[in-house]
């Protein structure tokens, strides 16, 4: 499907003229006024390019495009206006981050060429974004698998924290959702150096010694320092580093547009970590939510409400099975070590099977061989 273009003007006659000129050359929509334009972007977006008039009642073009920049930052923004005073031009550039400023009347070919340039810009930005996100996601999954091989207890907990964080992020409709997703996946990376016994005590609600507590409390900072060395992961590093600190007071305002990514990301992780621990200790989701609200009244209600509704363990129960390598599946958890045919340990107990691990085990099974059967925990949907 071709990229779509939205024209916004308070004059229906102007929009009718643009439609006559370009409807056969562009996949286009029109909206009369800023409010209608914002509503259309919310309900029918995304649009590759938004072209706005400057002088409109209630909300001028600069303010309208600034709002578009907030709710659809990837959309290329342009002005087509008969108003050309310096102040309005500067406001549009500074507030709306516009790509082009065109004057009425505008030749149809010039308008078409400008819009095509905007579409090319949109494609370029999104291609780079997708490349970045896919590359980072692949890198992160490798790190998560390494964590699982070295410390399966931490990796399993990160998986559950990820479920809760995903639910909260979806409820808040945050821009750059990939950052929050990666932060959740990597939230327990710093636990890679912690003894499994220490983590078991933490997750079991047992009292830690002073040394154990100091070691555990340092894991977010350890992970944050590692992640900060990866380009474009500065916000993710800040979210992970702040997961044990109380949510920022600024979040109490309820104005999501004013929240800093590191603050809200850290708050989501802080909530997910505590929610997961309380539920794991036998508290109902509702009781866990009440306890967390008492600890952090400044926490946005939508974060904890979303976690209450998130299904734990994928919405089912787990049961033990003994199976062959051929019957292994993604999401199963090893309840015993996986050994080679000669008794060499290949994968420790507690690791969750991933696509890449499954592929490696099947390759080994077809070569040197794998000791079978293998005991696993399988999620059963109810």
Secondary structure as UniProt FT lines:
FT   STRAND          4..9
FT   HELIX           12..22
FT   TURN            23..25
FT   STRAND          27..32
FT   HELIX           34..44
FT   STRAND          49..52
FT   HELIX           61..71
FT   TURN            73..74
FT   STRAND          76..81
FT   HELIX           86..96
FT   STRAND          100..103
FT   HELIX           108..150
FT   HELIX           152..172
FT   HELIX           177..185
FT   TURN            186..188
FT   HELIX           189..193
FT   HELIX           196..203
FT   TURN            204..205
FT   HELIX           210..217
FT   HELIX           219..227
FT   TURN            228..229
FT   TURN            231..232
FT   HELIX           234..241
FT   TURN            242..244
FT   HELIX           249..253
FT   HELIX           256..258
FT   HELIX           261..280
FT   TURN            281..282
FT   HELIX           285..295
FT   TURN            297..298
FT   HELIX           301..309
FT   HELIX           312..314
FT   STRAND          316..323
FT   HELIX           325..327
FT   TURN            330..331
FT   STRAND          333..334
FT   STRAND          338..340
FT   TURN            341..342
FT   STRAND          345..347
FT   TURN            349..350
FT   HELIX           355..366
FT   TURN            367..368
FT   STRAND          374..381
//
